[in-house]
């Protein structure tokens, strides 16, 4: 502590106490601290980064910058590369997440069986529509920006594409245990899981159904896929509610059946 000079006329003769952390007269401005990312397992951090990146990929495709991703996630760019080898690996993970049927299957299985069949199918169709919309936006943006998924489209150190052709001259895809190419096998399994979840929605009405629930689920799935891939983009697509009404009750107005259906035939 500095003592005032004895001959200083302006000096305060009373001793000055030292400042303490709890001193009400202390400077209230906080000291800058370095923010650290919250502790997460590598798997949880990967999932968080993919979740944040998906909307950016849908908007910018492969042109999205890691600085944009880091800002959206509230982390430093270096954190991204602690859990992903490079940007391409992150983009591949985003594509895989967009194609995963897990979320839509869970949404369909969460639909209560106590509501009417029409309501059940309408909710399921809405979940499917949201899933296919996200999948289309992500894949469309990636394709438009020139990104091609898979290691066969990368280059090795010599600058040559890293791929092997099979006997037919087509790019070779590694097979899974069933003999199916991995990408195709994953799609088939995803469609099968979605179809099974849809079939469960028909269970309460099974005695009154004209076809087994699994077949009806497959028909509905085909209708929903066809609706999402309509080539005549100039016309307005049928809305989900009308599609479900058509699926359940057919093309004819039940109040005005044609002559061939009159008389109880």
ABEGO torsion letter per residue (X at the ends): XBBBBAABAABBABBBBBBBAABAABBABBBBBBBBBBBBBAAAAAAAAAAAAAAAAAAAEAABBAAAAAAAAGBBAAAAAAABABAAAAAAAAAAAAABAAAAAAAAAABBAABBAAAAAAAAAAAAAAAAAAAAAAAAAAAAAGBBBEAAABBBAAGBBBBBBBAAGBBBBBBBAAGBBAAAAAAAAAAAAAAAAAAAAAAAAAAABABBAAAAAAAAAAAAAAAAABABAABBBBBAAAAAAAAAAEABBAABBBAAABGGX
